[in-house]
Amino acid sequence: MMKQKILVVDDEASVRETIRLQLKSTGHEIIEAEDGGQAISLLGAGNSSGISVIICDVRMPNINGVEAVSFFRKDHPSIPVIVLTGYPDVKLAVDFVAKGVFDYVVKPVEKERLIAKVEKAAIQNAIMNIVD
């Protein structure tokens, strides 16, 4: 698969680093944001072109994952979003899926599982871009 840009949104630097290291073997470019507000700013600054997948935490300061995902779905509906959380919540998971989130994953996630989900989301994005 071609090199993709993956936006990782999490307030914990160690989590962002772990995801970056897990995805390093795939050759994808990892862009990091410390919270939803920073991610929204990055996407709003014209950086959305080329972003294939967004991985977003739920519990973050400033703009949390729920608010950020709402923005991503509204302003960038073609970019698949994988919600990655340490606090599983069935109702929240159902709400996210209803809003069009690609997947809902509970931390910690195994490297192979994360890579598979990111690859699947990137393929979906590529197909959607061909169709559009």
For each residue, the residues with C-beta under 8 A, 3 or more apart:
1: 4 26 119 122 123
2: 126
3: 27 28 29
4: 1 28 29 52 53 118 122 125
5: 28 29 31 50 51 52
6: 23 28 29 30 31 51 52 53 54 55 118 122
7: 31 32 33 39 42 43 51 53 54 55
8: 16 19 20 30 31 32 33 55
9: 32 33 34 35 36 38 39 54 55 56 57 60 65 68
10: 15 16 19 32 34 55 56 57 60 84
11: 34 35 57 59 60 61
12: 15 16 57
13: 16 17 34
14: 17 18
15: 10 12 18 19 57 107
16: 8 10 12 13 19 20 32
17: 13 14 20 21
18: 14 15 21 22
19: 8 10 15 16 22 23 30 55 84 114
20: 8 16 17 23 24 30 32
21: 17 18 24
22: 18 19 25 111 114 115
23: 6 19 20 26 28 30 114 115 118
24: 20 21 30
25: 22 115
26: 1 23 115 118 119
27: 3
28: 3 4 5 6 23 52 118 122
29: 3 4 5 6
30: 6 8 19 20 23 24
31: 5 6 7 8 42 47 51
32: 7 8 9 10 16 20
33: 7 8 9 36 38 39 42
34: 9 10 11 13 38 60
35: 9 11 38 39 60 61 62 63 64 68
36: 9 33 39 40 56 60 62 63 64 65 67 68 71
37: 40 41 62 63 68
38: 9 33 34 35 41 42
39: 7 9 33 35 36 42 43 54 56 68 72
40: 36 37 43 44 63 68 71
41: 37 38 44 45
42: 7 31 33 38 39 45 47
43: 7 39 40 47 48 51 71 72 75 76
44: 40 41 75
45: 41 42
46: 49
47: 31 42 43 50 51
48: 43 51 76 79
49: 46
50: 5 47
51: 5 6 7 31 43 47 48 54 76 79
52: 4 5 6 28 79 80 121 122 125 126
53: 4 6 7 79 80 81 82 102 118 121 122 125
54: 6 7 9 39 51 72 76 79 80 81 82
55: 6 7 8 9 10 19 81 82 84 118
56: 9 10 36 39 65 68 69 72 81 82 83 84
57: 9 10 11 12 15 60 65 83 84 85 86
58: 64 65 66 83 85 87 92
59: 11 64 65 85 86 87
60: 9 10 11 34 35 36 57 63 64 65 68
61: 11 35 64
62: 35 36 37
63: 35 36 37 40 60 67 68 71
64: 35 36 58 59 60 61 67 68
65: 9 36 56 57 58 59 60 68 69 83 85
66: 58 69 70 92
67: 36 63 64 70 71
68: 9 35 36 37 39 40 56 60 63 64 65 71 72
69: 56 65 66 72 73 81 83 96 99 101
70: 66 67 73 74 99
71: 36 40 43 63 67 68 74 75
72: 39 43 54 56 68 69 75 76 79 81
73: 69 70 76 77 81 99 100 101
74: 70 71 77
75: 43 44 71 72
76: 43 48 51 54 72 73 79
77: 73 74 100
78: 125 128 129 132
79: 48 51 52 53 54 72 76 125
80: 52 53 54 102 121 122 124 125
81: 53 54 55 56 69 72 73 100 101 102
82: 53 54 55 56 101 102 103 104 105 117 118 121
83: 56 57 58 65 69 93 96 101 103 104 105
84: 10 19 55 56 57 105 106 107 109
85: 57 58 59 65 88 89 92 104 105 106 107
86: 57 59 106 107
87: 58 59
88: 85 93 106
89: 85 92 93
90: 93 94
91: 94 95
92: 58 66 85 89 95 96
93: 83 88 89 90 96 97 104
94: 90 91 97 98
95: 91 92 98 99
96: 69 83 92 93 99 101 104
97: 93 94 100 101 104
98: 94 95
99: 69 70 73 95 96
100: 73 77 81 97
101: 69 73 81 82 83 96 97 104
102: 53 80 81 82 117 121 124
103: 82 83 117 121
104: 82 83 85 93 96 97 101
105: 82 83 84 85 109 113 114 117
106: 84 85 86 88 109
107: 15 84 85 86
108:
109: 84 105 106 113 114
110: 113 114
111: 22 114 115
112: 115 116
113: 105 109 110 116 117
114: 19 22 23 105 109 110 111 117 118
115: 22 23 25 26 111 112 118 119
116: 112 113 119 120
117: 82 102 103 105 113 114 120 121
118: 4 6 23 26 28 53 55 82 114 115 121 122
119: 1 26 115 116 122 123
120: 116 117 123 124
121: 52 53 80 82 102 103 117 118 124 125
122: 1 4 6 28 52 53 80 118 119 125 126
123: 1 119 120 126 127
124: 80 102 120 121 127 128
125: 4 52 53 78 79 80 121 122 128 129
126: 2 52 122 123 129 130
127: 123 124 130 131
128: 78 124 125 131 132
129: 78 125 126 132
130: 126 127
131: 127 128
132: 78 128 129
